[in-house]
């Protein structure tokens, strides 16, 4: 699902317009604003569910709005389309402006939601300072301008958004994996979807066993853990405990999650998250290579690249080891200066060096800073 997103005054991002591909790699040093960019995507998802909660869980509107903004406005513009080529005639377009007030209060000032099919508007929702109205599928309704429900949520509640757009809006899965949370015993549940921090990894593994789908997971993990024969869970009362069976020189040994490295746990969570990705969904993993052995970075890349054939994948990284595996994905460069984040496509000149085989992306990253298209190379004064 092709996405184009314009962000203005969201956290550290002052003004950025980006386009995502099937597999997008966001590259930038720590503190450059990669997580803020990811959260802008997730924020749109949350607006489609519950706008008031979306703002509240981020600490209020004052925490969402870029600090030091001359105007207290947040602007987002999202386009979803099946392909870049057909985006002009078949797409969902959502634009919003929200304004903050006193005591961390806020409200929508403007919203415009349009769904085009074969060039014809089949859904239109407009919120302007004087009120709001909506039309879709020969139905019309009005809503109060002060309501905190977003146009996306209203359209979803009234059945105005086609199924092909619902998954890209509502099924954005972001992962910020926490190995310590994965090590803790988890209360037994029927949960099948991995949580954002990976805490329920043991219960998900138990479900994979129950569904007969664990073999491919184990086969992939053997590239990270030599001699691995099984990944399984054991019950201790009402709690699931994650265990790894590994063949060593003296025989097979079982290790608990508390004895496994952070890299092994993170790699298992990435493999599981990638395997769960469905058509139309967007999978976002922040720094999937963190604490993973450099030799396993190619595995992480291969797993995510395979997942991008089903849904869309976006990762953030600052690891040259992961970039060594990169080919010709959509690469976005993230940088920050004076607290302001800039993000955009990789400089075409640098990309050409990679395409011609003169440099691998990781080598280029070590040789000079990666640049956003249109930026001038850094110069050194004599």
ABEGO torsion letter per residue (X at the ends): XBBBBBBBGBEABABBBBBBBABBBBBEBBGAGAAAAAAAAAAAAAAAABAAAAAAAAGEAAAABBBGBABBBBBBBBBBBABAAAAAABBBBBBBBBBBBBGGBBBBABBBBBBBBGGBBABBBBBBAAEBBBBBGGBBBBBBAABABBAAAAAAAAGABBAAAAAAAAABBBBBBBAAAAABBBBBBABABBBAAGAAAAAAAAAAAAAGAAAAAAAAAAAABBGBABBBBBBBEABBBBBBBBBBAAEBBBBBAAABBAAAAAAAAAAAAAAABBBGBBBBBBGAABGBBAAAAAAAAAAAAAAAAABBBBBBBABAAAAAABBABBBBBBBBBGGBBBBBBBBAAAAAAAAAGABBAAAAAAABBBBBBGBBBBBBBX
